[in-house]
């Protein structure tokens, strides 16, 4: 994830750690204390959760039961911790440049050849938001299956900013 201002200058974001996630889950607070709860960075890495309905979509696609690929990225302002039972983002942004849209989807290699699917989408804003969640879905407009969701420390954006999301899902044996 990378945030840029209207002039293309990279802006710092807070990359939270496990202690931040614990406090956020327990108390629903967004504490940005460097070193204790994370660090400031220009290229944040977030961990995602594959949802239960997302696992079913993957299984259905392997067997050919469904053929609608998950090619969309959505962002939101929800703060409730990601849960396998999630079927939607908590509070999806639907205006001012934060609307869900088609991503550029590619197959890449993390450990073994072709083991990772990657979604890349850049949002360019005409309004202000505190973006706190992101997800992969199989419908470009609304609804659909939420394959993966992640919740993170607020990334504050204003009109003219752009937020580049790169979401990866690696298939492993464990």
N, C-alpha and C positions, 0 to 999 in steps of 0.2 A: 504494500500500500504506500502510495506517495502522494503528498499534497503540494500543490503549486499555487501561487497567487496569480492575479490577472496578468502579470508581466512575465510569468514563467519561472519565477524564482521559487526554489524548493523551500517549503516551510517545515519546521520541526513538529513532530507528533510524539505523544507519550506512548512508549511500548511497555505495557504492564507485565508483571511477573506473577508467579503463583500466589504470592502473598496478597497482591492486589485482587486477584480472582477470588481468593478466600474471603477477604473483607467485603468485596462487592456482592458475593453470593449471600453472605451472612447478614450484612447490614445495608445492602443496596446503596453504597456510597462510591464515589469516584475520586479516590485520593491520589493526587499526583505528586508524591514526595520522591524525588530522585534517589536512586540507590536502594531505598527501603521498599518501594512499591513498583519500581521499574526504572526506565531511563528515557531521556529525550533522544529522538533519532529522526533522520530524514527518510528512512526506508523501514517502516514498521513491519514486523512479522507477527501474524495472528494465527492461533490454532483454531481449527474448525471442528464442528461436530456433524457427523452424518446422521440425519434423522431416520426414524423408523420407516416413514413413508418413502424416504430417499433410498433406503436399502431395498425396499420392495420394488421401486422403479428400476433400480439397477438389475435386480434379479429378473424382472419382467422383460427388460431389454435383452438380457443374455439369452433368454428363451424365445424372443421374438413375439411375446404376448403384446407388448406395446412398442411403438416405434417413434414416439415423440421424444426427441433428445432434450436434455436439460442444457439450454444454451443462453440463459438469461441471468443477469446479475441485478439484484435489488439491494438498496440500502435503506436504513431507517433510523429512528431515534429511540427505539425501545431499549430498556436497560435490564430487563429480567434475564437472568442467566440462560444460556442456550440449554435445551433439554431435548433428548431424543424424541419426545412426544410432540415437539413443535411441528405444526403444519403450515404456519405462516410466519413472517416477521412480526414482531410485536406491534410495531408502529411504522409501517413502510412509508417512505417519502414518495409523494405522487405529484409534486409540483416543483417549480423553480429550478429545473435542471437536474433534480435528484430522482427523476422517474426511472422505473425499471426499464431495462433495454437489453437488446441482443449483445452478447459478448463475442469477442474473437476467441474461438475455441481451438486449441491445438493439443496434440499428443506429444509429450516430452519424456525424457528419461531422468529419473532420480537415482535409482539403484540398478535396475535391470532395464533393458531396452523397452521403451514404450510403456513403462509402468505408471505414468502420471498423466492425468488429464488437466489442462490448464485453461482457465477462463480469464480474459483480460477485457476490462471496460473502463473508460474514462468518463466521469461525470463532470460537466461544466455548469457551475451554479449561477443563477440569477437572483438568488435569495440567500438567507443565512440559516444554517442548521448546526446542531451539535450531533454529528453522525456517530452512532454507537453500535450499529448492527449491520450485518451484510449477509446475503444468502444467494444460493444458486437455485433457480427454478426452471421449469420446463414450459412456461407460458410467458410470452413477451409483454402482454398487456396487464392481466390481473389473474388471480387464482393460480391454478396449476399445483404442481407437486414441489414442495420445499425439500430439495435434496440435502443441502447443507446450510448451517447457520453458525455465525460466530458473533459474539458480543464483546465489545472492547471499550477502553477508555475513550471519552468523547474526543472526536476530531472536529474542531470548530471550523466551519467554512463560511465564507461570505461571498457576496455577489462578485463574480469574476474569477473566483478560485476554481481549480480543477482537482479532482481526486481520482487517481488511477488505482484501480483495484486489480490485483492479480491473485486469483484463487486457484489453489492446486489441490487435487485429490490424488493420492498415491495408493495404488492397489498393492497390498503386501500379504504375506502369508501369516502374519500374526495378528 
